[in-house]
Amino acid sequence: MDLQAFLQKQLPDYADTPALGRCLRALVEAGFDQLPLPGSGQTLARFQRLAEVGGHDLGLCKLYEGHTDALAIIQQLGGSPTPASTWGMWAAEPPQAKVRVTPSGQMVLLDGRKAWCSGAAVLSHALLTAWDDQDQQQLVAVALDQPGVTVTTDGWQAVGMAATGSVEVVFEGAEAQAIGNPGDYLQRPGFWQGGIGIAACWYGAAQSIAERLRRHCAQRPEPHALAHLGAVDSALHAAAEVLRVSALAIDAQPTANAELLARRARAVVENSAEQVIQHVGRALGAGPYCKDRQFAQLIADLPVFLRQSHAERDLAALGQAVINEDWTL
């Protein structure tokens, strides 16, 4: 069974958090989480799989991307993921929520509050950033089914992406395992490579939204709708080409710093996705928003997921990085 047929069977309609958890476990059991690692020579295949899941359901894709990213990070840093487990990748660091790590024999102990913990109520494990006594960032792996872990209902009032259940988690002496050395999470080549994987998720959702317009135009070739379709095609074509070129670049230089590559790719794909949302809505009107449940969910979820970009802050960082770049064709 291919992935799309599997997803239709496992998650045929709008889902809540438990349903997303069950579907992620089914994907793991079926081996659909075993993606090529970034830089392995098959990075595009990894991006394509993320886009496929994103085009089906962005809530599921958020959990799936976090799970597959955690597996890749653990392998990149020399660890071995727990078999048949489902992982969250929680690296948000708002000032009011910080987890501290204390050595304890072969393990470490976690104390503090972690925010934006997608899927916390339905996952078995999490990979998260914490801070040691030298105020260095340390990546740790923690099993969530232990007394020192409390999954709250705090910090999540979403409508878009609501089913991800991205709540706050409190750690009180929870046992965990250090993964890599302090600073490795941000310093490894895979950090920015993974950021392009997020853009592939955005692309998959935008493509799925756009398909509604293409089907509409195939049935009723209205001039204004066709003009919107042309705009959508140019936006998606630019995004797809950037993702393909990015995958080739990562595979050609898997240990190179991919920050500029990732910032460019994310900016292009974000802009393309926003154009798709605008053009499809103007072309099709209220109908799919009100009568196509999957479309309505994607159109509610995608603007929220896109906010993993930091908008003008990210564009300013990109601008700073290209001041001395050569744009000659």
C-alpha positions in Angstrom: 0.0 0.0 0.0 1.4 3.4 -0.9 1.5 6.2 1.6 -1.6 8.1 0.3 -3.8 5.0 0.4 -2.5 4.3 3.9 -3.3 7.8 5.1 -6.8 7.7 3.7 -7.4 4.5 5.5 -5.9 5.5 8.8 -7.0 9.2 8.9 -9.9 9.6 6.5 -11.3 12.8 8.0 -10.7 15.7 10.4 -8.9 14.3 13.5 -8.4 15.2 17.1 -5.1 14.7 19.0 -5.7 11.0 19.9 -6.5 10.2 16.3 -3.3 11.8 15.2 -1.4 9.8 17.8 -3.0 6.6 16.6 -2.2 7.4 12.9 1.4 8.3 13.8 1.8 5.0 15.6 0.4 3.2 12.6 2.8 5.0 10.3 5.7 3.9 12.5 4.5 0.3 12.7 4.2 0.2 8.9 7.7 1.6 8.5 6.6 4.9 6.8 8.8 6.8 9.3 12.0 5.4 8.0 13.1 8.2 5.8 16.5 8.8 4.1 18.6 10.9 6.3 19.4 14.5 5.1 22.6 14.4 3.1 22.3 10.7 2.4 21.9 11.1 -1.4 18.2 10.9 -1.1 17.2 14.1 0.5 14.6 14.9 -2.1 12.8 11.6 -1.3 12.7 12.7 2.4 11.2 16.1 1.4 8.7 14.4 -0.9 7.5 12.1 1.9 7.1 15.1 4.2 5.1 17.0 1.5 2.9 14.0 1.0 1.8 13.9 4.6 1.5 17.7 4.7 -0.9 17.6 1.8 -3.1 15.1 3.6 -3.3 16.6 7.1 -1.0 19.3 8.5 -1.7 18.3 12.1 -0.5 14.8 11.4 2.4 16.3 9.4 3.5 18.4 12.4 3.8 15.2 14.5 5.3 13.2 11.7 7.9 15.8 10.9 8.9 16.1 14.6 9.1 12.3 14.9 11.2 11.8 11.8 13.4 14.8 12.7 14.0 13.4 16.1 15.0 10.0 14.6 17.5 11.8 12.2 19.0 13.9 15.0 19.6 11.0 17.3 21.3 9.0 14.5 23.4 12.1 13.5 24.6 12.5 17.1 25.5 8.8 17.5 22.5 7.5 19.4 19.9 4.8 18.8 16.2 5.6 19.0 14.0 3.4 21.1 12.3 0.8 18.8 8.6 1.2 18.0 8.5 4.6 19.7 6.9 7.9 18.7 8.9 11.0 19.2 8.4 14.7 19.7 11.1 17.2 18.8 10.6 20.1 21.3 13.2 22.9 20.9 11.2 26.1 21.5 12.8 28.3 24.1 10.4 31.1 25.2 11.8 33.0 28.2 9.0 31.8 30.6 9.6 28.1 30.0 13.0 26.6 30.5 14.1 23.1 31.5 17.2 22.5 33.5 19.4 19.4 33.4 21.3 17.8 36.3 23.7 14.9 35.9 22.7 11.7 37.8 25.0 8.8 37.1 24.6 7.6 33.6 21.4 9.6 33.2 20.4 13.2 33.7 17.4 14.7 35.6 15.1 17.3 34.1 13.3 20.0 36.0 11.3 22.9 34.6 8.5 23.7 32.1 8.7 23.2 28.3 6.4 25.1 26.0 5.0 24.2 22.5 5.2 20.5 23.0 3.3 19.2 20.0 1.6 15.8 20.5 2.7 15.6 24.2 -0.4 13.7 25.3 0.0 11.0 22.6 3.7 10.4 22.1 5.9 7.9 23.9 9.2 9.9 23.9 10.5 13.4 23.3 13.8 14.9 22.2 14.1 18.3 23.8 16.5 21.1 24.5 17.5 21.8 28.1 20.1 23.8 29.9 23.0 22.7 32.1 24.6 24.5 35.1 27.0 26.3 32.7 23.9 27.6 30.8 24.8 25.5 27.8 22.1 24.0 25.7 21.9 20.2 26.0 19.8 17.9 23.9 18.1 15.1 25.9 15.8 12.1 25.2 13.1 11.4 27.7 10.4 8.7 28.0 7.1 10.5 28.7 5.4 7.7 30.6 7.2 8.3 34.0 6.0 10.0 37.2 8.3 13.1 36.7 6.5 14.1 33.5 3.2 16.1 33.7 1.5 16.9 30.4 -0.7 20.0 31.1 -3.4 21.6 29.1 -1.7 25.0 29.4 -0.6 27.2 26.6 -2.8 26.0 23.7 -6.0 27.8 22.6 -5.5 27.1 18.9 -8.2 26.7 16.1 -5.7 26.2 13.3 -3.4 23.2 14.1 -5.6 22.5 17.2 -5.3 18.8 16.9 -1.5 18.8 17.5 -2.1 19.5 21.2 1.0 21.7 21.5 0.7 22.2 25.2 3.2 22.8 28.0 4.9 19.9 29.8 6.3 20.1 33.4 9.3 18.0 34.4 10.1 17.3 38.0 13.1 15.1 38.4 12.3 13.2 35.2 15.1 10.8 34.1 16.5 11.4 30.6 19.5 10.6 28.5 21.9 13.2 27.1 22.2 13.1 23.4 25.5 14.5 22.0 27.4 17.3 23.7 26.3 20.7 24.8 25.6 22.9 21.7 25.4 20.0 19.3 21.7 20.6 18.5 22.3 24.0 16.8 25.9 23.3 15.6 25.3 20.1 13.6 24.8 20.4 9.8 21.4 18.8 10.1 19.8 21.8 12.0 19.4 23.9 8.9 18.8 20.9 6.7 15.8 20.1 8.9 14.6 23.6 8.5 14.1 23.0 4.8 12.1 19.9 5.7 9.6 22.1 7.4 9.3 24.1 4.2 8.5 20.8 2.4 5.6 20.3 4.7 4.3 23.8 3.9 4.7 23.0 0.2 2.7 19.8 0.5 -0.2 21.6 2.1 -0.1 24.4 -0.5 0.0 21.9 -3.3 -3.1 20.1 -1.9 -5.0 23.4 -1.6 -4.0 24.3 -5.2 -5.3 21.0 -6.6 -8.8 22.2 -5.8 -8.4 25.1 -8.2 -6.8 22.9 -10.9 -9.8 20.5 -10.8 -12.2 23.4 -10.9 -10.5 24.9 -14.0 -10.5 21.5 -15.7 -14.3 21.4 -15.3 -15.1 25.1 -15.9 -12.3 27.0 -17.6 -13.3 30.5 -16.4 -10.9 33.3 -17.5 -10.4 34.7 -14.0 -10.0 31.3 -12.4 -7.5 30.4 -15.1 -5.5 33.6 -14.3 -5.5 32.6 -10.6 -4.3 29.1 -11.6 -1.5 30.6 -13.6 -0.4 32.6 -10.6 -0.6 29.5 -8.4 1.4 27.5 -10.9 4.2 30.0 -11.0 4.3 30.2 -7.2 4.3 26.4 -6.7 6.9 25.9 -9.5 9.3 28.3 -7.8 8.9 26.6 -4.5 9.3 23.1 -5.9 12.4 24.1 -7.8 14.0 25.6 -4.7 13.2 22.5 -2.7 14.7 20.3 -5.4 17.9 22.4 -5.7 18.2 22.5 -2.0 18.0 18.7 -1.8 20.7 18.4 -4.4 22.9 20.9 -2.6 22.6 19.1 0.7 23.5 15.8 -0.9 26.5 17.3 -2.7 27.8 18.8 0.6 26.2 17.1 3.5 28.4 18.6 6.1 28.4 22.2 4.8 26.6 25.0 6.6 23.2 25.1 5.1 21.9 28.3 6.8 21.8 30.5 3.7 20.3 27.6 1.7 17.6 27.1 4.3 16.8 30.8 4.8 16.3 31.2 1.1 14.3 28.1 0.6 12.0 28.8 3.6 11.4 32.4 2.4 10.5 31.3 -1.1 8.2 28.5 0.0 6.5 30.6 2.6 5.8 33.3 0.0 4.5 30.8 -2.5 2.2 29.2 0.1 0.7 32.5 1.0 0.1 33.3 -2.7 -1.6 29.9 -3.1 -3.9 30.6 -0.2 -4.8 34.1 -1.6 -5.4 33.0 -5.2 -7.3 29.8 -4.5 -9.6 31.6 -2.1 -10.3 34.4 -4.6 -10.9 32.0 -7.4 -13.2 29.5 -5.7 -15.0 31.7 -3.2 -16.6 30.3 0.0 -17.6 26.9 -1.4 -14.5 24.8 -0.5 -14.1 26.6 2.8 -17.6 25.5 3.8 -18.2 22.2 1.9 -14.8 20.6 1.6 -13.7 19.5 5.1 -10.1 18.6 4.2 -9.6 21.9 2.4 -11.1 23.9 5.2 -8.8 22.2 7.7 -5.7 22.8 5.5 -6.7 26.4 5.0 -7.0 26.9 8.7 -3.9 25.0 9.6 -1.4 26.3 7.0 -1.2 29.9 8.2 -0.5 28.7 11.7 2.2 26.2 10.5 3.8 29.0 8.4 4.4 31.0 11.5 7.2 28.7 12.3 8.8 31.2 10.1 9.7 34.4 12.0 8.5 36.6 9.1 10.5 39.9 8.8 13.0 38.7 11.4 14.0 35.8 9.2 14.0 38.0 6.1 16.3 40.5 7.9 18.7 37.7 8.7 18.6 36.6 5.1 19.2 40.1 3.9 22.2 40.4 6.2 23.6 37.1 4.9 23.4 38.2 1.2 24.9 41.7 1.4 28.0 40.5 -0.4 26.4 37.8 -2.5 26.6 37.7 -6.3 23.2 37.5 -8.0 24.6 37.2 -11.6 22.8 34.5 -13.6 
